[in-house]
Amino acid sequence: MRAIEESLPLYDPVNDVISFGRAQPARKHAIEELRLSDGTVILDAGIGPGTTSKLIIETVKPGLLVGLDASHKQLKAAKLRLAASNIMSLQFVRGVFESLPFRDGAFDVIITCFALRDSLDYSKSIKEYHRVCSRTGAFADVDLGKPDGLFRRLGSTFYIRYLMPLIAKAAARGRIEGNPWRMIVPTYESLPTNKRLLSKLRNTFDSVEHTEFLSGGVIVIIARRQTACQ
């Protein structure tokens, strides 16, 4: 959490560099696949500095948009960023993925971007997302991926472990102390492979679809509860 807070002044530009420009397109792809409409009740889980919420507000007028994060500093940054959005139904909540402070079925759509890997218990977090998702709702996860193929996984791991911290440091150009992006390494190493993560979601949600970018190095997953036709 401390590393993420330290990265806030350069969160978006450096993340864009180390993701080879795929972070924002991946977020936009998830938003498009969710087929959002005006009046939708949305949870941005792990809102960070509000990057994804800003894209959502530029796309639709939510009935309610809730930004959740464990970090008070990140919630403050998101609130400042979204202050000019003129969205009255915007709330910020401090909490963790493993124990979401919301009633069952509270949200039509839940989205988490580059945050689920910070969870201390993936299975518990996924069950919580399912619990607070409405019966016809959807959950989207955008995050770094761990490719299933051995050679692609080795390449991705080598990049994250050795090259990414150097590129992040260079992109920061000394504008912040240290290199908080190094903390991506242990969170990435704890990730299940893409196939195993999809399996966890399929064990909980009714349908799961995914798209991979950068040969599986970035993954967008759309998981849905029962569809309206059911």
Sequence and secondary structure as in RCSB ss.txt:
>XXXX:A:sequence
MRAIEESLPLYDPVNDVISFGRAQPARKHAIEELRLSDGTVILDAGIGPGTTSKLIIETVKPGLLVGLDASHKQL
KAAKLRLAASNIMSLQFVRGVFESLPFRDGAFDVIITCFALRDSLDYSKSIKEYHRVCSRTGAFADVDLGKPDGL
FRRLGSTFYIRYLMPLIAKAAARGRIEGNPWRMIVPTYESLPTNKRLLSKLRNTFDSVEHTEFLSGGVIVIIARR
QTACQ
>XXXX:A:secstr
 HHHHHHGGGHHHHHHHHTTT HHHHHHHHHHHHT  TT EEEEET TTSHHHHHHHHH   SEEEEEES HHHH
HHHHHHTGGG  SSEEEEE BTTB  S TT EEEEEEES GGG S HHHHHHHHHHHEEEEEEEEEEEE   SSH
HHHHHHHHIIIIIHHHHHHHHHTTSSSS GGGGHHHHHHT   HHHHHHHHHTTSSEEEEEEEGGGTEEEEEEES
S TT 
